[in-house]
Amino acid sequence: MDLQNKKIAVLVSGGVDSSVALLKLKKLGLDVTAFYLKIWLEDELSHLSDCPWREDLKYVEGVCKKLEVPLEILNFQKEYFDKVVSYTIAEIKAGRTPNPDVMCNNNIKFGLFFDKITNDYDYVASGHYANTGVRNGVKTLKIAADDFKDQTYFLANLKDQQLAKIIFPLGDMPKSEVRKMAQLADLPNADRKDSQGICFLGKFKFNEFIGHYLKPQKGSIIDFDTKETLGEHQGYFFHTIGQRKGLGLSGGPYYVVAKDHKDNIVFVSKNYHSPDKLRNEFIANNLNIFGEIELPKDVKVKIRHGKDYHEAQVKYLSTDSVQVSLQESDQGIAPGQFVVFYQDEYCLGSAIIESET
């Protein structure tokens, strides 16, 4: 990819990763401008935590000053709420497991931001750990050199036209080198701790966010096998399939195996891992495959961000729906989760888990 004489918009967050992405492009002598997207829900959530965007922006300004790179700040608070937060709340309320980070990449970072700057910039760069390559003549995601940090899971729902204009400068670097490069350049955030969790949550917990929008309501915890009522919970939306901790039950361990969001019931079982409860098949809809090339029968999949893959087989049910059969059981399959498909070093795309078969 020849980037000379191209204008590049670089998304920066205040963290070391996006700062080193900016540094690498600047060192190549490219025409770069840094962009900070303000998405923190200051009016909505300020009573739960200090506003973290002010600290982030301080680091962003320090890095841009150090590198002599122009900085623009764009406010996407309303758009973020409409596109990402509303989706998250609706999915949780429906008893499903959302992924706000995937939706943020699709709709904000490489969606509305793309639309806003597309006439003035040729490419957008970010600090994600990912690569791109060509498979069957189509530009496709590839896993990062640092497979522990690889973030293709969060990028697998991008559309072809979005992926065509994205640059991932950190794709060939392990995290240790990224940190070292920041330190050698004496960047202000070289030793800043990595942020964890969802971007709009700041320093407070996900359950606090849920509790702000979905008020606690008591319901029953019922043994899935015996139908005995074992205790109470404060709302089905505080619990996820496969959860073991935080149930407050004695005589366990118990695992969450199902939720009834209409009657506010959480079902648990001590026999979650027994052979009669194998969880190795599910149906996934809303296929998003790069180049719209049909998935091969044999693939690797992830159903959550992390280093581990499942060997799997795919059977098409329609042009937009597949049945996925895992070689080994996974106890955390839940409707609403994204399943991401891989073959060799390529990330092929994604779909949304609808139900177990």
HUWOTA-V924142 format. One record per residue. RES is the residue in three letters. SS is DSSP state (H for helix, E for strand, - for the rest). OMEGA is omega in whole degrees, -180 to 180 (none if undefined). BURIAL is # if it has 16 or more other C-alpha atoms within 10 Angstrom, else .. Layout:
res	ss	omega	burial
RES	SS	OMEGA	BURIAL
RES	SS	OMEGA	BURIAL
This chain:
res	ss	omega	burial
MET	-	180	.
ASP	-	-176	.
LEU	-	178	.
GLN	-	-179	.
ASN	-	175	.
LYS	-	177	.
LYS	E	-174	#
ILE	E	174	#
ALA	E	-177	#
VAL	E	178	#
LEU	E	-180	#
VAL	-	-174	#
SER	-	-173	#
GLY	-	178	#
GLY	-	-176	#
VAL	H	-176	#
ASP	H	-179	#
SER	H	179	#
SER	H	178	#
VAL	H	173	#
ALA	H	177	#
LEU	H	180	#
LEU	H	-179	#
LYS	H	-179	#
LEU	H	178	#
LYS	H	-179	#
LYS	H	177	.
LEU	-	179	.
GLY	-	-177	.
LEU	-	-180	.
ASP	E	-175	#
VAL	E	171	#
THR	E	180	#
ALA	E	177	#
PHE	E	174	#
TYR	E	-180	#
LEU	E	-180	#
LYS	E	-179	#
ILE	-	-180	#
TRP	-	-176	#
LEU	-	-172	#
GLU	H	-178	#
ASP	H	-176	.
GLU	H	-164	.
LEU	H	-174	#
SER	-	-180	.
HIS	-	-179	.
LEU	-	-176	#
SER	-	173	.
ASP	-	-179	.
CYS	-	-174	#
PRO	-	-175	#
TRP	H	-180	#
ARG	H	177	.
GLU	H	177	.
ASP	H	-177	#
LEU	H	177	#
LYS	H	178	.
TYR	H	179	#
VAL	H	-180	#
GLU	H	179	#
GLY	H	180	.
VAL	H	-179	#
CYS	H	177	#
LYS	H	-180	.
LYS	H	-176	.
LEU	H	-179	#
GLU	-	180	.
VAL	-	177	#
PRO	-	-177	.
LEU	E	172	#
GLU	E	180	.
ILE	E	-179	.
LEU	E	-179	.
ASN	E	179	.
PHE	-	-176	#
GLN	H	-179	#
LYS	H	-180	.
GLU	H	179	.
TYR	H	179	#
PHE	H	-177	#
ASP	H	-172	.
LYS	H	-172	#
VAL	H	-177	#
VAL	H	180	#
SER	H	176	.
TYR	H	-179	#
THR	H	-180	#
ILE	H	-178	#
ALA	H	180	.
GLU	H	179	#
ILE	H	-180	#
LYS	H	179	#
ALA	-	178	#
GLY	-	-178	#
ARG	-	-178	#
THR	-	-176	#
PRO	-	172	#
ASN	-	-178	#
PRO	H	-177	#
ASP	H	176	#
VAL	H	-178	#
MET	H	176	#
CYS	H	178	#
ASN	H	-178	#
ASN	H	-167	#
ASN	H	-176	#
ILE	H	-174	#
LYS	H	-179	#
PHE	H	178	#
GLY	H	-178	#
LEU	H	177	#
PHE	H	174	#
PHE	H	-176	#
ASP	H	-176	.
LYS	H	-173	.
ILE	H	-171	.
THR	-	-179	.
ASN	-	-174	.
ASP	-	-176	.
TYR	-	-178	#
ASP	-	-177	.
TYR	E	172	#
VAL	E	178	#
ALA	E	178	#
SER	E	-180	#
GLY	-	177	#
HIS	-	174	#
TYR	-	-179	#
ALA	-	174	#
ASN	E	171	#
THR	E	177	#
GLY	E	-179	.
VAL	E	177	.
ARG	E	-177	#
ASN	-	177	.
GLY	-	-176	.
VAL	E	175	.
LYS	E	-173	#
THR	E	173	#
LEU	E	172	#
LYS	E	-179	#
ILE	-	-179	#
ALA	-	177	#
ALA	-	177	#
ASP	-	-174	#
ASP	-	176	#
PHE	-	-179	.
LYS	-	-175	#
ASP	-	-177	#
GLN	-	179	#
THR	H	178	#
TYR	H	-177	#
PHE	H	-175	#
LEU	H	-170	#
ALA	-	178	#
ASN	-	175	#
LEU	-	177	#
LYS	-	-177	#
ASP	H	-177	#
GLN	H	175	.
GLN	H	-178	.
LEU	H	-178	#
ALA	-	-174	.
LYS	-	-178	#
ILE	E	175	#
ILE	E	178	#
PHE	E	-176	#
PRO	-	-176	#
LEU	-	-173	#
GLY	-	-177	#
ASP	-	-174	.
MET	-	168	.
PRO	-	-178	#
LYS	H	-179	#
SER	H	179	.
GLU	H	178	.
VAL	H	179	#
ARG	H	-179	#
LYS	H	180	.
MET	H	177	#
ALA	H	-180	#
GLN	H	179	#
LEU	H	179	.
ALA	-	180	.
ASP	-	176	.
LEU	-	-177	#
PRO	-	-177	#
ASN	-	-176	#
ALA	-	-178	#
ASP	-	180	.
ARG	-	-179	.
LYS	-	177	.
ASP	-	176	.
SER	-	180	.
GLN	-	173	.
GLY	-	-172	.
ILE	-	-169	.
CYS	H	-175	#
PHE	H	-175	#
LEU	H	-180	#
GLY	-	-173	#
LYS	-	-179	#
PHE	-	-169	.
LYS	-	-178	.
PHE	H	180	.
ASN	H	176	.
GLU	H	176	.
PHE	H	-180	.
ILE	H	-178	#
GLY	H	178	.
HIS	H	-176	.
TYR	H	179	.
LEU	-	-173	#
LYS	-	180	.
PRO	-	176	.
GLN	-	-174	.
LYS	-	176	.
GLY	E	-175	#
SER	E	167	#
ILE	E	-173	#
ILE	E	176	#
ASP	E	-176	#
PHE	-	-175	#
ASP	-	-175	.
THR	-	-177	.
LYS	-	179	.
GLU	-	174	.
THR	E	-174	.
LEU	E	-178	.
GLY	E	-178	.
GLU	E	172	#
HIS	E	-177	#
GLN	-	-180	#
GLY	-	-179	#
TYR	H	-176	#
PHE	H	176	#
PHE	H	-172	#
HIS	-	-179	#
THR	-	178	#
ILE	-	-179	#
GLY	-	-178	#
GLN	-	177	.
ARG	-	-177	#
LYS	-	173	.
GLY	-	180	.
LEU	-	178	#
GLY	-	-179	.
LEU	-	175	.
SER	-	176	.
GLY	-	-176	.
GLY	-	11	.
PRO	-	174	.
TYR	-	178	#
TYR	E	173	#
VAL	E	-178	#
VAL	E	180	#
ALA	E	177	#
LYS	E	173	#
ASP	E	-174	.
HIS	-	179	#
LYS	-	-179	.
ASP	-	176	.
ASN	-	-180	#
ILE	E	173	#
VAL	E	179	#
PHE	E	-179	#
VAL	E	178	#
SER	E	172	#
LYS	-	-175	#
ASN	-	-173	#
TYR	-	-175	#
HIS	-	-178	.
SER	-	-176	.
PRO	H	-178	.
ASP	H	178	.
LYS	H	178	.
LEU	-	178	.
ARG	-	-177	#
ASN	-	176	#
GLU	E	176	#
PHE	E	176	#
ILE	E	180	#
ALA	E	-178	#
ASN	E	179	#
ASN	E	180	#
LEU	E	174	#
ASN	E	-176	#
ILE	E	-176	#
PHE	H	-178	#
GLY	H	-178	#
GLU	H	176	.
ILE	-	-177	.
GLU	-	179	.
LEU	-	172	#
PRO	-	-179	.
LYS	-	-178	.
ASP	E	-177	#
VAL	E	164	#
LYS	E	179	#
VAL	E	166	#
LYS	E	173	#
ILE	-	172	#
ARG	-	178	#
HIS	-	179	#
GLY	-	-175	.
LYS	-	-169	.
ASP	-	176	.
TYR	-	168	#
HIS	E	166	#
GLU	E	-173	#
ALA	E	172	#
GLN	E	-177	#
VAL	E	175	#
LYS	E	-180	.
TYR	E	174	.
LEU	E	174	.
SER	E	179	.
THR	-	-175	.
ASP	-	-173	.
SER	E	178	#
VAL	E	168	#
GLN	E	-178	#
VAL	E	179	#
SER	E	180	#
LEU	E	178	#
GLN	-	177	.
GLU	-	-179	.
SER	-	174	#
ASP	-	-173	.
GLN	-	-176	#
GLY	-	179	#
ILE	-	-178	#
ALA	-	177	#
PRO	-	-179	#
GLY	-	178	#
GLN	-	173	#
PHE	E	168	#
VAL	E	-177	#
VAL	E	-172	#
PHE	E	-178	#
TYR	E	168	#
GLN	E	-173	.
ASP	-	-179	.
GLU	-	-176	.
TYR	E	169	#
CYS	E	-170	#
LEU	E	-178	#
GLY	E	-172	#
SER	E	171	#
ALA	E	-179	#
ILE	E	-179	#
ILE	E	-179	#
GLU	E	-178	#
SER	E	170	.
GLU	E	180	.
THR	-	none	.
